[in-house]
Amino acid sequence: MRAVPFNIGHDHQLSSSRQIRQEIHAGAWCPRSSISDSVVEWLEIDLRSTFVIIGMETQGRHGMGLGKEYAEFYRIMYMRPGFNEWRPYRDRKDNQVFEGNKDTRDSKFNRLDPPIIADKVRFIPFSKHVRTVCMRVELHGCNHTEDLVSYSARQGDALSSGIMMHDWIYDGGISADGWLHNGIGTLYDGRLGLEDFKHDSHSWVGWKRSSASLLPGTTEPFLRFSFHFQTPGNLSAILIHMNNKFSDGIQVCVPALFSRPVACPAVYRNSLLPNPATSMCVCASASATLLH
C-alpha cells in the first residue's frame, strides 16, 4: 500500500503522475505481494483538495523494455470531506471492476459515469488468479468548485410496470425507512435524463404520490429534499429538472415549501407536492446555487 500526492496544474486540472506514457527508471508502482482474489493491495492518491474526476488511465511497467507486469483489472475506492470510510465506486451500470491493460506498452482510458467527487482515490488491482502486477495511473478531471456536500431524500419507488426509479448511484447511506443520507447521486451527476425515461431509468428518480409523507396538519402529500453545504451562504436558486410524461402517469411536482433549519445554517430544505392528477413525480437532476 502506498499514498502518493498528485501534482495539480495552475488551471486546476489534474496533471499526470509523471509516469504514464513515460519511461523513467522502473517507472511504475508494484505491490510487494502478488495479487489474487484473497490479497488486496492499493495505490492511494492524495489530491489534497476535492476534485471532479471524469476518467482514469492506466498503464503497465515498461521498464526500458524489460517490464512484463500490468493489471488486467482494477477497482476504485474514494474519500471526500464528510465521509468517515472509503466508498467503493460503481458506475451507472453497477460495474465495480474495470478493464485495465493487456500489455505494458499501451495505456487504457476508462471514462467515469457518473464522475467521482473525491479528495483521495485508491486503485486496487484485481485478479482471480495469482499474478504480479505493476501500474502507472493518471486521473482526468477538474477542481470541484461547488459548495454542495450532500443531499438527502427518500429512495425512489417503482413504476406500476415494474421499472425501478431508484437513485442507483447514490453513494451515501440508506436508513431502514428508505431515507438516503450523507451522499450524492443522480440528482447531482451533471446529466439530464432522456425524455423517454423507460429507456434511461437509471438517470431518473421517481416517487409515488401514494407513498409520500403528508404535510403537517393537512392531507397533502409532499416530498422533502435536504441540501447540505460546506459553508453557510445566501441561497439564490434551486433548479430541478423533472419529467412530464402525462400519458404514463408522470407529471412535474409543484414547489411547495422552502426552509432553513436555524440550528444548522448550512442545511437547506425544499419540499415538492406531487401533482394530484398523476401517480408519480420523476426528477433527473437538482442543483442549488449558493452565494457567499
TAPEJO-V411184 format. One line per field, one symbol per residue. ss: DSSP state (@ for helix, = for strand, . for the rest). psi: psi as a letter, one per 20 degrees, with the letter a starting at -180 (. if undefined). burial: b if it has 16 or more other C-alpha atoms within 10 Angstrom, else e. Layout:
ss = ???
psi = ???
burial = ???
//
This chain:
ss = .====..=....==..............=.....==..=...=================...@@@.......=======.......==.........==........===================....=...=========....=======...=.....=........==....=====..@@@........@@@.@@@.====@@@.==......=========....=========...@@@.=...=======......=======......============.
psi = pppppqpprhjkqprqjjhpjqnochkrpoqhqqqaiippqqoppoiirpqooirqpqqaoglkiiqjprohqrrpqrqrpiqjrqpppqahjjpipqpcqiaigqqppopporrpoqiqqppoqppiqpqpqqppqpqparpoiqipgrqqrqqraqrhiipplrnhjpjbrprhjjppqlaqchikjjppqqhnihjlhijqpqpqhhjqrpppjrjpqqppppppqhqqaoohqppppqqlnhhjkpqqropgqprophinijpqppqqoppiiriqppqhqpqpppq.
burial = eeeeebbbeeeebbbbbebbbeeeeebbbbbeeebbeeeebbbbbbbeebbbbbbbbbbbbbbeeebebbbbbbbbbbbbeeeeeebebbbeeeeebbebbbbbbebbbeebbbbbbbbbbbbbbbbeeeebbbbbbbbbbbbbeebbbbbbbbbbbebeeeebbbbbbbbbebeeeeebbbbbbbbbbeebbeeebbeebbbbbbbbbeebeeeeeeeebbbbbbbbbeebeeeeeeeebbbbbeeeebbbbeeeeeeeeeeeebbbbbbbbbbeebbbbbbbbbbbebee
//
